[in-house]
């Protein structure tokens, strides 16, 4: 009798090859789903981080741009996508090349700040040159005391979008 019991017990003790194959296929499906969710979440996080970085760069550039205008003695050149201000650092009334600061949006969408004759430094990227504009309270550069800015920043990612930043800045150091 003992032989029958142990023989019957041996038949019920193992897993069949079919059961193992079904378990492995189920595990593969669950793993694939988890990996795809992880990859998608990572891509969304990266796009959000890039969006945050672009917005932060534009906010920083806005602060620098506003500071340059507030500290300027006057505008020396104005257009729809660029302007130049004179920062009389020494308050000597002499307009030296190194005291001229030019802000512009180039054809690649970079917001540039150039001091004097030096090349421009990129302050922000992704600014739409065609949709952004600089306007002023006077057409003549020397008479401008207030500038208005409409910046449209293109955000990359799975769903491309744009952010708009409108602000105005006035000269403070007008003699």
C-alpha positions in Angstrom: 0.0 0.0 0.0 2.8 2.3 0.6 3.9 2.1 -2.9 0.6 3.2 -4.3 0.5 6.2 -2.0 4.0 7.3 -3.0 3.3 6.7 -6.6 0.2 8.7 -6.5 2.0 11.5 -4.6 4.7 11.6 -7.2 2.2 12.2 -10.0 0.7 15.3 -8.3 3.9 16.8 -7.0 5.5 18.4 -10.2 4.5 21.1 -12.8 4.0 20.2 -16.4 5.8 21.8 -19.3 2.5 23.4 -20.4 2.0 25.0 -17.0 5.5 26.3 -17.1 5.1 27.7 -20.6 1.8 29.5 -19.7 3.5 31.0 -16.6 6.5 32.2 -18.5 4.2 33.8 -21.2 2.1 35.5 -18.6 5.3 36.8 -16.9 6.6 38.1 -20.3 3.4 40.0 -20.9 3.4 41.6 -17.5 7.1 42.5 -17.8 6.5 44.0 -21.3 3.7 46.1 -20.0 5.7 47.3 -17.0 8.7 48.2 -19.2 6.6 50.2 -21.7 4.9 52.1 -18.8 8.4 52.9 -17.4 9.8 54.0 -20.7 6.7 56.3 -21.4 6.9 57.8 -17.9 10.7 58.5 -18.4 10.0 60.2 -21.7 7.3 62.4 -20.1 9.6 63.3 -17.2 12.4 64.2 -19.6 10.0 66.4 -21.7 8.7 68.1 -18.6 12.3 68.7 -17.4 13.2 70.3 -20.8 10.0 72.4 -20.6 10.8 73.6 -17.1 14.4 74.4 -18.1 13.3 76.4 -21.1 10.8 78.3 -19.1 13.4 79.0 -16.4 15.9 80.2 -19.0 13.3 82.6 -20.4 12.4 83.9 -16.9 16.1 84.5 -16.2 16.6 86.2 -19.6 13.5 88.4 -18.8 15.1 89.5 -15.6 18.4 90.4 -17.2 16.7 92.2 -20.1 14.6 94.2 -17.7 17.6 95.1 -15.6 19.5 96.3 -18.6 16.7 98.6 -19.7 16.1 99.9 -16.2 19.8 100.7 -15.8 20.2 102.2 -19.3 20.6 105.9 -20.0 18.7 105.5 -23.3 17.9 103.3 -26.3 20.2 103.7 -29.3 18.5 101.4 -31.8 15.1 99.7 -31.9 13.4 97.2 -34.1 10.8 94.5 -33.9 13.3 91.7 -33.0 16.2 93.7 -31.4 17.2 96.8 -29.5 20.3 98.4 -28.2 20.6 100.3 -24.9 23.4 102.5 -23.6 24.5 101.6 -20.0 26.6 104.6 -19.0 28.5 102.5 -16.4 30.8 105.4 -15.4 28.2 108.2 -15.6 30.6 110.2 -17.7 28.2 110.9 -20.6 30.6 109.2 -23.0 29.0 106.4 -25.1 31.7 103.8 -25.2 31.3 100.7 -27.3 31.6 98.5 -24.2 28.6 100.2 -22.7 26.2 99.2 -25.5 24.1 96.2 -24.9 22.1 94.6 -27.7 19.3 92.1 -27.3 18.0 90.2 -30.3 16.2 87.1 -31.5 18.2 85.3 -34.1 16.8 83.1 -36.9 17.3 79.9 -34.9 15.1 81.2 -32.1 17.8 82.1 -29.7 17.4 85.2 -27.5 20.9 86.8 -27.5 22.6 89.5 -25.4 25.7 91.1 -26.8 27.9 93.6 -25.0 29.8 96.0 -27.2 31.4 94.5 -30.2 31.6 91.0 -28.6 29.6 88.1 -30.0 26.2 87.5 -28.4 25.6 85.1 -25.6 22.5 82.9 -25.8 20.2 83.8 -22.9 17.3 81.5 -23.9 16.4 79.2 -26.8 13.1 78.3 -28.5 11.9 81.9 -28.9 9.7 82.2 -32.0 11.1 85.0 -34.1 8.0 85.2 -36.2 5.5 85.3 -33.3 7.6 87.3 -30.8 7.9 91.1 -31.0 9.5 94.1 -29.3 7.5 97.4 -29.4 8.2 100.8 -28.0 6.4 104.0 -26.9 8.2 106.0 -29.6 9.5 105.2 -33.1 12.7 107.2 -32.6 15.2 105.2 -30.5 16.5 108.2 -28.5 13.0 109.1 -27.4 12.0 105.6 -26.2 11.4 105.4 -22.5 9.2 102.2 -22.3 9.5 98.9 -24.2 6.9 96.2 -24.5 7.8 92.6 -25.1 5.7 89.7 -26.4 7.8 86.5 -26.3 6.5 83.2 -27.6 8.5 80.3 -26.5 8.1 77.0 -28.3 8.2 73.9 -26.0 9.3 70.6 -27.4 8.0 67.3 -26.3 5.4 64.6 -27.1 2.8 67.4 -27.5 4.5 70.5 -28.7 3.1 73.7 -27.2 4.1 77.3 -26.8 4.2 79.7 -23.8 3.7 83.4 -24.1 5.4 86.0 -21.9 4.2 89.6 -22.1 5.8 92.3 -20.1 6.9 96.0 -20.2 9.9 97.8 -18.9 10.7 101.5 -18.4 13.9 103.4 -18.4 14.8 104.5 -14.9 18.0 106.4 -15.4 16.7 109.0 -17.9 18.8 112.3 -17.4 
